[in-house]
Amino acid sequence: MEEATRATSRRSLLGRGLAFAAGAIGLGAARAQAATPRAAGTELVLYGRNVHLSHPSKRGGQVPESGDRHSTYGELLDRPGGQVVGHFTAAHLTQASPFAAGSSSLEVHTFHLDGGTIHGLGAVTRGADGHFVVLGGTGRYAGVTGSYVARIGARELGGNGTATFDLTLAR
């Protein structure tokens, strides 16, 4: 009887040891999976040309003031000097805050591309890159999410009339 108890204890101990080892391996695998970054989204870089800022009551060169609403538009290319793949439009609302380093604007962008549109929203401090969230899209871009960085050099604000949009898209 003592022998059977001892065998059960050994068996039980061995079983618990194997369960512990399996749990440790599973936990290690879960940690490794959690530490591994997700696969990156699809990268899409669009280049703008003929980029202009429009404001009904301001001349070119006049910097937008707090509360001003204006728009920007331009063509989109597949590479600098490349083929036209669409156009973009942006609506801006200029804001001033005593807590910010400078004036900024809240911007809504629409990229009109073959097969659909991509819509973005973000804020830009004058003279800096803008960081935007992808709100979604239409057509072949329906259901996309992501983010992008916009560098816009509108001629009316002293830029060279070009733009670069570095998008990271996911579904």
ABEGO torsion letter per residue (X at the ends): XAAAAAAAAAAAAAAAAAAAAAAAAAAAAAAAAAABBBBBBBBBBBBBBGBBBBBAABBBGBBBBBGBBBBBBBBBBABBGBBBAEBBBBBBBBBBBAABABBBBBBBBBBBBBGEBBBBBBBBBBGBBBBBBBAEBBEAABGBBEBBBBBBBBAAAGBAGBBBBBBBBBX
